[in-house]
Structure formats: structure tokens, C-alpha cells
Amino acid sequence: MIKRSLKEIKKMANGFGLDQTYNSLSISGVSIDTRTLCNGNLFIPIIRIDNGHKYVEDAINKGAVASLWQKDQPNPPKGIPIIYVNNTLEALQNLAKAYRNQLNIKVIGVTGSNGKTTTKDMIYSIAATTYKTQKTIGNYNGEYGLPLTLLELEEDTQVAVLEMGMSNLGEIKLLSEIARPDIAIITMIGVSHIATLGSKEAIAKAKLEIIAGLHQSGTLIYYGDEPLLSKGVSGEPKTFRIIKFGESSVNDYYPIKQYVSNDGIHFTSNDSQDYLIPMFGTHNILNALASIAAGNELKIASKDIKNGLQNLTVTEMRMQQIKTKLGCTIINDAWNASPVSMKAAIQTITELTGYKRKILILGDMLELGANEIVYHQEIGNEINHDEINYVFTIGNLSEHISNQLYSKFTSSHVKHFQDKQELINHINNIIEENDLILIKGSRGIKLEEIVEKLI
């Protein structure tokens, strides 16, 4: 993590007004939350729903060495080391950008509508076979999280794998300019955030902003079967290398055969290498191909790339396999949902064999804009009663999934719920040993609460 004197911090954060008697004091790490603050940290009070400035004295009492202070905030505390800044969020970002520039490190930035967290985990697992590697923890992928992740990097870290999330245009550009990736990856373009951005074209434009901070001699790796990305890349002035992955043979990386077992996904790439990913969902082959490309760019040996993928540990709630006390298998994919990822997860369940019955628990897909009902109806239309035994939906929009199924399933095998506890009670009454259960919905639905009650 960052370890610098307050004099250096002031310069890196574009600060001012520090009492010179504090110049030689040193901080170790940065915190924006007094609940997780560690001794020796620099506290940065962020103004969000709550105003972090009211916690500055508490931060000092808990062991912070110093604090930033936004100049327009009244009543700065006396007698403690304070660095004044114009804006504390911008100061956090400036500090992270300056620290990244001081490190001798390869940075890999990952964005996309679907698959960015899994791809981040795959690249981390591959890179860690050869280099000291750190990655974005959890969902720290935005305007606060990415700078904090950078500031947590050890000085001898060789590779950093950073996830970049967004809700609006301009956000990925900011994150890319802070992180300055050597390798930038765009996994896929879907309809997540279409309610905000209005079209897939705008979503593609937002994801392509990752090029803004890409090193001039860096590498862009993107999903080559998406015309909107190819069109956007073709319009960019380029000094960087371009690598494409996808299903079709026009790409630099593509699969030539694949099959699913209870161990995970087996596939062969066009370079005749065989791989095993210990997770479900054949759509994850695309994430693996992007990760393999990144591994090759980092000059990692083929055997280490294979081992990295085979020993993958995924972030929780991403096609996470859990065995219950009753002997059921839950596929916990409750972190988020879009039409693309929902269809892919359901397809995965249909492909898996050796289970007694297959049960879907599906929540709303949010932020889909004017066509949100149609997207949910399409999910219902794709579910086949010959492949799935039960479908239970919860939320408001997901009722449109159930409505498409009543004519295909017997009445007791499809049911919509508004209350999680009612759904949990119902599931507990019907599940049997060796059932396979998929649980998936958007972040706002928090279906992990159902997972917790079933395991």
C-alpha cells in the first residue's frame, strides 16, 4: 500500500495548507471509512449521502495520521495534521493516479457489460502463477473503489488487474486515465445500463472509453464478434496493438471444440491448447479466451496459463457452486443479471447432467429501460419444460417470466412470489437430494439472502 510523507502526499493530491511541522510525518494506506480504518492511514472524508468531514476527529482518534479537508467545508479541526484540497474525491483520484505513475507495474483494465469480474479473476489466477499480482477486491470498480484499489498496491507488485465499472458516459474514461492500463479488455456489450444510456451504441461508446488511458504501446483485447465494438475501434487513431476474441474464426482467439462435465468447462482453442475452467457456463469460454490473450501478452508460459485457469477461484455470487446440507447443488449467480447473462446461466443449467431435478429461482433484471418487460418475456420464452422442472420468480418484473410459462408447465411447477420468506418456505418444502438450483437476479434484488437460507 502507499507509504509516503505528508509533504509528498500534499504534492500528489494537489493539496495545500499543511502546517510544515507535519511535513515529515508518514502515512501507510488510505481510508474513506472510519469503520475499516487502520492505524497509520490517511483519512479522506468523502461527501456522499453522508459527509465524511464530520468523522475526521474520530478517524484521528482511531489511529489515522492525518486527514484531507475540502476547502469549502466549515470548521476544520485544530491541532491535527490537515491537508486542504479543492475536492476530496478528486484528491483521492489524483493521489491514486500519481501513485500508479510511480510504480513499475503492468496494469490490466477490464470492462464490459457482462463477464468483467470473472475475467478479472481469471487473469489474476493466470498472472499470479508468474508474477506478484493484485486485483480489484469485490466490486471496488468505480470512482472511489478503483483509486482505493490502486492505493492498496504494494510497491513490489508486478501486475495489477483492475475492474472498471460504470453507469454513465465519461466514467470509464476517468478510471482509465487514473489507472493508465498497459492492457485494456472489453468483454462484451449487453443492455445493462440501457435505461441510463439509451442504446447499445451508447453502451459500446462508454466501454470504448477504456482506450482513453491505454498506454500508447499497449494492447486492446476485445470481443470481436460485436460489430459495435469493431466499428468503434476502427474509428480510433491507433498506436496500440489490437487482439480480438470470440466464437468465430475471424478472431485471434476462438474455441474449436468444447464440452461440459461436472468438473467444469473443457475447451480447445484455435492454438490447439486444451483448457479446463472449474466453473459452469459455456459463456465463460469467452472470458477465458480474453484472459489467455492477456496471459500471452504478459509472456506467461502456456502451462502456467492452463494451471492458472484450472486453479481459478471466482468472486462469490458468480456461478458459484455450493452444496447444501440436504445434498442439493446451488449455482449462486446472484450478483447481477442481464438478458445475456440470464440466458447463458439457464443454458448452463440445461447442459449439466447427473441431477435429479433442475430448479430456477429468478429475480428481476433491472436498468433495462423501456423494453424491460419484453426482455423478461424473452427469458420466459426460452425456458423449456423438457429441460427445467420448476421455475420460481420473485420481484415485480420477473412476473413476466412466469407469465410466459404457465401454458408450458403444470401449475405447481411455476409460481411467482413477492416475498422472499414465502419463496424460501416454498422451496424448502419441495427440494430433494441431488436437485440442481440456479439462483440469479439483479443486484438490487439481493437473492443471496435466499441462498443463505437454503444452505
PLY file of the C-alpha trace (Angstrom):
ply
format ascii 1.0
element vertex 455
property float x
property float y
property float z
element edge 454
property int vertex1
property int vertex2
end_header
0.00 0.00 0.00
1.03 3.61 -0.38
3.58 4.81 2.18
4.60 8.44 1.81
5.37 11.52 3.88
2.66 14.15 4.26
4.80 16.51 2.22
4.72 14.01 -0.65
1.00 13.32 -0.17
0.24 17.03 -0.39
2.01 17.25 -3.75
0.47 14.06 -5.15
-3.08 15.07 -4.14
-2.67 18.67 -5.34
-3.18 19.81 -1.76
-2.16 22.91 0.16
-2.15 24.49 3.62
-0.34 21.72 5.52
1.45 23.00 8.62
5.13 22.46 7.78
5.80 20.95 11.19
3.89 17.88 9.92
5.83 17.51 6.64
7.91 14.54 7.74
5.03 12.52 9.17
4.33 9.40 7.10
1.08 7.62 6.28
0.59 3.96 5.48
-2.53 3.33 3.40
-5.69 5.32 2.81
-9.22 5.04 4.20
-12.53 6.72 3.45
-14.41 4.85 6.18
-13.66 5.06 9.91
-15.26 1.62 10.42
-12.46 -0.06 8.47
-9.69 2.47 9.09
-6.29 1.08 10.14
-3.62 2.61 12.32
-1.33 4.85 10.25
-3.86 5.57 7.48
-4.53 8.85 5.75
-8.25 9.60 6.15
-10.05 11.09 3.15
-13.51 12.44 4.03
-15.80 11.95 1.03
-19.05 13.85 0.60
-21.77 11.42 -0.47
-25.14 10.80 1.22
-23.22 11.36 4.42
-20.47 13.96 4.83
-17.21 12.32 5.82
-15.84 15.55 7.29
-17.81 15.01 10.48
-15.77 11.85 11.11
-12.29 13.38 10.79
-11.63 13.70 14.53
-12.95 10.16 15.05
-10.53 8.96 12.37
-7.59 10.60 14.14
-8.67 9.09 17.46
-8.76 5.65 15.78
-5.19 5.95 14.55
-5.22 7.98 11.35
-2.02 10.04 10.98
-3.67 12.85 9.04
-6.73 13.84 7.04
-7.59 15.70 3.89
-10.13 18.53 4.17
-12.24 20.01 1.38
-11.69 23.77 1.45
-15.38 24.71 1.25
-16.27 22.73 4.38
-16.56 24.80 7.57
-14.81 24.35 10.92
-11.72 22.26 10.19
-10.42 20.75 13.45
-7.45 22.40 15.15
-4.20 20.79 16.21
-4.18 17.82 13.85
-2.39 17.27 10.51
-4.74 18.54 7.79
-4.06 18.81 4.07
-6.54 21.07 2.31
-7.82 20.23 -1.17
-10.36 21.69 -3.57
-12.38 18.46 -3.69
-11.70 15.32 -1.62
-12.93 12.84 -4.25
-10.74 14.43 -6.91
-7.85 14.44 -4.43
-8.32 10.69 -3.86
-8.23 10.15 -7.62
-5.20 12.44 -8.08
-3.35 10.61 -5.31
-4.09 7.23 -6.90
-3.05 8.43 -10.34
0.24 9.83 -9.02
0.96 6.64 -7.08
0.26 4.45 -10.10
2.70 6.57 -12.14
5.41 5.96 -9.54
5.06 2.18 -9.67
6.95 -0.11 -12.04
3.92 -2.26 -12.79
1.81 -3.72 -15.58
-1.82 -2.68 -15.24
-4.64 -4.61 -16.89
-8.00 -2.86 -17.07
-11.17 -4.91 -17.61
-14.59 -3.55 -18.53
-17.72 -4.80 -20.30
-21.45 -5.29 -19.76
-21.00 -8.94 -18.73
-18.12 -11.06 -17.55
-15.72 -8.42 -16.29
-15.46 -9.76 -12.72
-14.94 -13.36 -13.87
-12.39 -12.23 -16.45
-10.59 -10.22 -13.77
-10.46 -13.33 -11.57
-9.18 -15.47 -14.45
-6.42 -13.02 -15.38
-5.40 -12.73 -11.74
-5.18 -16.51 -11.42
-3.07 -16.73 -14.58
-0.77 -13.81 -13.77
-0.21 -14.98 -10.19
1.48 -18.13 -11.49
4.39 -15.99 -12.68
4.24 -12.52 -11.13
3.36 -10.87 -7.83
-0.21 -9.88 -8.68
-3.02 -7.93 -7.03
-6.59 -7.38 -8.22
-9.74 -5.42 -7.54
-11.37 -6.87 -4.44
-15.11 -7.46 -4.67
-16.87 -4.68 -6.55
-14.36 -1.86 -5.92
-14.53 -0.82 -9.57
-15.83 2.76 -9.62
-14.77 6.32 -8.91
-13.98 5.51 -5.25
-13.12 1.84 -5.48
-10.59 1.91 -8.30
-8.43 4.65 -6.70
-8.56 2.82 -3.36
-7.50 -0.40 -5.11
-4.53 1.37 -6.69
-3.51 2.82 -3.34
-3.57 -0.69 -1.82
-0.95 -1.96 -4.30
2.36 -2.98 -2.76
5.39 -1.24 -4.26
6.84 -4.54 -5.47
3.62 -5.72 -7.13
4.31 -6.59 -10.76
0.79 -6.94 -12.21
-2.46 -5.26 -11.17
-5.79 -6.47 -12.60
-8.38 -3.72 -12.25
-12.09 -3.95 -12.95
-13.73 -0.80 -14.33
-17.47 -0.31 -13.89
-19.75 2.49 -15.00
-23.28 3.85 -15.09
-22.82 6.84 -17.39
-20.67 8.15 -20.21
-17.34 9.58 -19.09
-16.85 7.28 -16.12
-14.67 4.64 -17.80
-12.61 7.43 -19.38
-11.89 8.83 -15.92
-10.97 5.43 -14.49
-8.75 4.57 -17.45
-6.90 7.88 -17.20
-6.28 7.22 -13.50
-5.12 3.61 -13.96
-3.30 4.01 -17.31
-3.63 0.33 -18.34
-0.98 -1.42 -20.39
-3.62 -3.94 -21.46
-7.30 -2.96 -21.81
-10.03 -5.60 -22.16
-13.66 -5.19 -23.22
-15.56 -8.40 -22.58
-18.97 -7.86 -24.14
-21.67 -5.29 -24.86
-25.13 -6.01 -23.48
-28.16 -3.97 -22.48
-27.24 -3.35 -18.85
-27.46 0.43 -18.21
-29.56 0.92 -21.32
-32.10 2.72 -19.11
-29.43 5.34 -18.44
-27.55 5.40 -21.74
-30.45 4.80 -24.11
-28.93 2.44 -26.69
-26.39 -0.32 -27.23
-24.42 2.14 -29.36
-24.04 4.44 -26.35
-23.08 1.50 -24.15
-20.37 0.48 -26.65
-19.13 4.07 -26.72
-18.94 4.09 -22.92
-16.95 0.84 -22.78
-14.57 2.01 -25.51
-13.60 4.91 -23.26
-11.11 2.49 -21.70
-8.88 3.39 -24.66
-8.52 6.93 -23.25
-5.87 5.93 -20.73
-4.40 2.96 -22.59
-0.63 3.17 -22.93
0.38 4.19 -26.46
2.29 0.95 -26.93
-0.31 -1.09 -25.03
-2.78 -3.73 -26.17
-6.56 -3.62 -26.59
-8.27 -7.02 -26.30
-11.96 -7.03 -27.19
-14.90 -9.23 -28.17
-14.51 -9.29 -31.93
-17.97 -10.66 -32.74
-19.61 -7.42 -31.57
-19.97 -5.08 -34.60
-20.43 -2.02 -32.40
-17.04 -2.57 -30.79
-15.31 -3.27 -34.10
-16.84 -0.12 -35.56
-15.78 1.94 -32.57
-12.24 0.61 -32.59
-11.88 1.24 -36.33
-12.59 4.92 -35.73
-9.84 5.33 -33.14
-6.38 6.69 -34.00
-4.20 3.74 -33.01
-0.67 3.21 -31.80
-1.71 0.26 -29.62
-1.99 -3.41 -30.62
-5.41 -4.97 -31.18
-6.35 -8.56 -30.31
-9.84 -9.99 -30.83
-11.51 -12.98 -29.21
-14.90 -14.54 -29.89
-16.78 -17.54 -31.23
-15.97 -17.06 -34.91
-12.73 -17.88 -36.71
-12.17 -14.26 -37.80
-10.86 -13.60 -34.27
-7.33 -14.08 -33.00
-8.62 -16.37 -30.22
-11.63 -18.67 -30.64
-12.75 -22.12 -29.45
-12.75 -25.09 -31.82
-14.43 -27.61 -29.50
-15.92 -27.70 -26.03
-17.87 -29.85 -23.59
-19.20 -29.58 -20.06
-18.60 -32.05 -17.24
-19.25 -31.89 -13.52
-15.65 -30.67 -13.19
-16.42 -27.57 -15.25
-15.91 -26.45 -18.83
-13.40 -28.16 -21.13
-12.43 -26.46 -24.38
-9.77 -26.38 -27.05
-8.68 -23.04 -28.51
-7.56 -22.38 -32.06
-3.93 -22.73 -30.94
-4.74 -26.43 -30.21
-4.30 -25.95 -26.46
-6.73 -27.76 -24.13
-8.14 -25.94 -21.09
-10.35 -26.69 -18.08
-12.24 -23.97 -16.23
-13.59 -25.21 -12.86
-16.88 -23.36 -13.17
-20.10 -23.64 -15.10
-21.40 -21.62 -18.03
-20.02 -22.11 -21.54
-20.20 -18.33 -21.98
-17.17 -18.29 -19.66
-15.09 -19.67 -22.52
-15.13 -16.15 -23.95
-13.89 -14.74 -20.63
-11.18 -17.40 -20.62
-10.09 -16.55 -24.17
-9.68 -12.88 -23.22
-7.68 -13.98 -20.19
-5.48 -16.32 -22.23
-4.76 -13.44 -24.61
-3.76 -11.25 -21.66
-1.56 -14.04 -20.30
0.23 -14.32 -23.62
0.74 -10.55 -23.71
2.37 -10.88 -20.28
4.62 -13.62 -21.74
3.35 -16.26 -19.33
4.16 -19.86 -20.28
1.33 -21.95 -21.76
1.47 -24.48 -18.93
1.10 -21.68 -16.38
-1.86 -20.19 -18.25
-3.53 -23.62 -18.16
-2.74 -24.08 -14.47
-3.98 -20.58 -13.67
-7.34 -21.27 -15.28
-7.66 -24.73 -13.77
-6.98 -23.41 -10.26
-9.31 -20.44 -10.63
-11.11 -19.08 -7.57
-14.07 -16.92 -8.58
-15.58 -14.00 -6.73
-18.64 -15.02 -4.73
-22.07 -15.00 -6.38
-20.67 -15.52 -9.90
-21.80 -19.02 -10.98
-20.61 -20.14 -7.55
-21.25 -23.82 -6.81
-22.50 -24.58 -3.27
-23.50 -27.92 -1.77
-26.36 -27.76 0.76
-26.96 -29.84 3.88
-29.79 -31.60 2.08
-27.48 -32.69 -0.72
-28.68 -30.17 -3.31
-26.33 -28.16 -5.51
-26.91 -24.41 -5.73
-25.45 -22.34 -8.54
-25.27 -18.95 -6.87
-25.22 -16.33 -9.63
-26.99 -13.71 -7.56
-24.55 -10.83 -8.01
-26.27 -9.38 -11.07
-28.35 -10.20 -14.12
-28.89 -9.03 -17.67
-30.73 -10.73 -20.55
-27.43 -12.08 -21.93
-26.15 -13.45 -18.61
-29.58 -14.78 -17.61
-29.93 -16.77 -20.84
-26.36 -18.05 -20.52
-26.90 -19.19 -16.92
-30.13 -21.01 -17.79
-28.43 -22.65 -20.78
-25.69 -23.85 -18.43
-28.23 -25.50 -16.14
-29.80 -27.34 -19.08
-26.37 -28.69 -20.12
-25.41 -30.12 -16.74
-26.15 -33.81 -16.19
-26.43 -36.20 -13.27
-29.01 -34.27 -11.25
-32.47 -35.41 -10.17
-34.34 -32.19 -10.96
-33.48 -28.69 -12.14
-34.98 -25.62 -10.45
-34.71 -21.96 -11.46
-35.13 -19.12 -8.95
-35.08 -15.93 -10.99
-35.33 -12.30 -9.89
-35.81 -9.05 -11.75
-33.30 -7.79 -14.32
-33.01 -4.07 -13.62
-31.91 -0.97 -15.56
-33.24 -2.27 -18.90
-35.21 0.81 -19.92
-38.38 0.95 -21.98
-38.15 -2.65 -23.17
-37.72 -4.18 -19.71
-40.96 -6.21 -19.93
-40.01 -7.61 -23.35
-36.61 -8.70 -22.08
-38.25 -10.63 -19.22
-40.80 -12.21 -21.57
-37.95 -13.38 -23.79
-36.39 -15.21 -20.85
-39.68 -17.00 -20.23
-40.00 -17.94 -23.88
-36.57 -19.62 -23.84
-37.21 -21.87 -20.84
-38.17 -25.39 -21.92
-40.23 -27.67 -19.65
-38.37 -30.69 -21.04
-35.11 -29.33 -19.58
-36.24 -27.48 -16.42
-38.54 -28.93 -13.75
-39.51 -25.88 -11.67
-39.37 -22.11 -12.18
-39.94 -19.67 -9.31
-39.71 -15.93 -9.82
-39.55 -13.07 -7.35
-39.88 -9.31 -7.71
-42.01 -7.16 -9.98
-40.59 -7.54 -13.48
-39.82 -11.25 -13.16
-43.54 -11.98 -13.11
-43.36 -11.52 -16.88
-41.03 -14.55 -16.98
-43.56 -16.69 -15.11
-46.43 -15.45 -17.24
-44.79 -16.97 -20.32
-44.51 -20.37 -18.64
-47.96 -21.22 -17.30
-49.02 -22.69 -20.62
-45.88 -24.88 -20.81
-45.59 -26.13 -17.21
-48.04 -27.72 -14.81
-49.39 -25.11 -12.41
-47.48 -26.37 -9.36
-44.16 -26.11 -11.20
-44.31 -22.38 -11.89
-45.00 -19.77 -9.23
-44.34 -16.08 -8.74
-43.56 -14.55 -5.35
-43.35 -11.04 -3.94
-42.00 -12.09 -0.54
-38.60 -13.81 -0.11
-39.54 -15.67 3.05
-42.61 -17.11 1.36
-40.42 -18.28 -1.52
-37.85 -19.78 0.89
-40.59 -21.68 2.73
-41.97 -23.00 -0.54
-38.56 -24.13 -1.81
-37.74 -25.88 1.46
-40.96 -27.88 1.12
-40.14 -29.24 -2.33
-36.36 -29.60 -2.70
-34.84 -33.07 -2.61
-31.38 -34.55 -2.53
-29.43 -34.13 -5.77
-31.56 -31.25 -7.05
-29.75 -28.52 -9.02
-30.89 -24.96 -8.25
-29.92 -21.80 -10.14
-30.40 -18.54 -8.25
-29.98 -15.39 -10.35
-31.20 -11.80 -10.34
-30.01 -8.21 -10.42
-28.01 -6.72 -7.56
-30.97 -4.73 -6.30
-32.96 -7.93 -5.67
-30.29 -9.41 -3.33
-31.12 -13.07 -3.96
-28.09 -14.11 -1.91
-30.50 -13.78 1.02
-32.30 -16.82 -0.38
-29.03 -18.69 -0.85
-28.14 -18.11 2.80
-31.42 -19.67 3.95
-31.08 -22.74 1.74
-27.53 -23.79 2.59
0 1
1 2
2 3
3 4
4 5
5 6
6 7
7 8
8 9
9 10
10 11
11 12
12 13
13 14
14 15
15 16
16 17
17 18
18 19
19 20
20 21
21 22
22 23
23 24
24 25
25 26
26 27
27 28
28 29
29 30
30 31
31 32
32 33
33 34
34 35
35 36
36 37
37 38
38 39
39 40
40 41
41 42
42 43
43 44
44 45
45 46
46 47
47 48
48 49
49 50
50 51
51 52
52 53
53 54
54 55
55 56
56 57
57 58
58 59
59 60
60 61
61 62
62 63
63 64
64 65
65 66
66 67
67 68
68 69
69 70
70 71
71 72
72 73
73 74
74 75
75 76
76 77
77 78
78 79
79 80
80 81
81 82
82 83
83 84
84 85
85 86
86 87
87 88
88 89
89 90
90 91
91 92
92 93
93 94
94 95
95 96
96 97
97 98
98 99
99 100
100 101
101 102
102 103
103 104
104 105
105 106
106 107
107 108
108 109
109 110
110 111
111 112
112 113
113 114
114 115
115 116
116 117
117 118
118 119
119 120
120 121
121 122
122 123
123 124
124 125
125 126
126 127
127 128
128 129
129 130
130 131
131 132
132 133
133 134
134 135
135 136
136 137
137 138
138 139
139 140
140 141
141 142
142 143
143 144
144 145
145 146
146 147
147 148
148 149
149 150
150 151
151 152
152 153
153 154
154 155
155 156
156 157
157 158
158 159
159 160
160 161
161 162
162 163
163 164
164 165
165 166
166 167
167 168
168 169
169 170
170 171
171 172
172 173
173 174
174 175
175 176
176 177
177 178
178 179
179 180
180 181
181 182
182 183
183 184
184 185
185 186
186 187
187 188
188 189
189 190
190 191
191 192
192 193
193 194
194 195
195 196
196 197
197 198
198 199
199 200
200 201
201 202
202 203
203 204
204 205
205 206
206 207
207 208
208 209
209 210
210 211
211 212
212 213
213 214
214 215
215 216
216 217
217 218
218 219
219 220
220 221
221 222
222 223
223 224
224 225
225 226
226 227
227 228
228 229
229 230
230 231
231 232
232 233
233 234
234 235
235 236
236 237
237 238
238 239
239 240
240 241
241 242
242 243
243 244
244 245
245 246
246 247
247 248
248 249
249 250
250 251
251 252
252 253
253 254
254 255
255 256
256 257
257 258
258 259
259 260
260 261
261 262
262 263
263 264
264 265
265 266
266 267
267 268
268 269
269 270
270 271
271 272
272 273
273 274
274 275
275 276
276 277
277 278
278 279
279 280
280 281
281 282
282 283
283 284
284 285
285 286
286 287
287 288
288 289
289 290
290 291
291 292
292 293
293 294
294 295
295 296
296 297
297 298
298 299
299 300
300 301
301 302
302 303
303 304
304 305
305 306
306 307
307 308
308 309
309 310
310 311
311 312
312 313
313 314
314 315
315 316
316 317
317 318
318 319
319 320
320 321
321 322
322 323
323 324
324 325
325 326
326 327
327 328
328 329
329 330
330 331
331 332
332 333
333 334
334 335
335 336
336 337
337 338
338 339
339 340
340 341
341 342
342 343
343 344
344 345
345 346
346 347
347 348
348 349
349 350
350 351
351 352
352 353
353 354
354 355
355 356
356 357
357 358
358 359
359 360
360 361
361 362
362 363
363 364
364 365
365 366
366 367
367 368
368 369
369 370
370 371
371 372
372 373
373 374
374 375
375 376
376 377
377 378
378 379
379 380
380 381
381 382
382 383
383 384
384 385
385 386
386 387
387 388
388 389
389 390
390 391
391 392
392 393
393 394
394 395
395 396
396 397
397 398
398 399
399 400
400 401
401 402
402 403
403 404
404 405
405 406
406 407
407 408
408 409
409 410
410 411
411 412
412 413
413 414
414 415
415 416
416 417
417 418
418 419
419 420
420 421
421 422
422 423
423 424
424 425
425 426
426 427
427 428
428 429
429 430
430 431
431 432
432 433
433 434
434 435
435 436
436 437
437 438
438 439
439 440
440 441
441 442
442 443
443 444
444 445
445 446
446 447
447 448
448 449
449 450
450 451
451 452
452 453
453 454
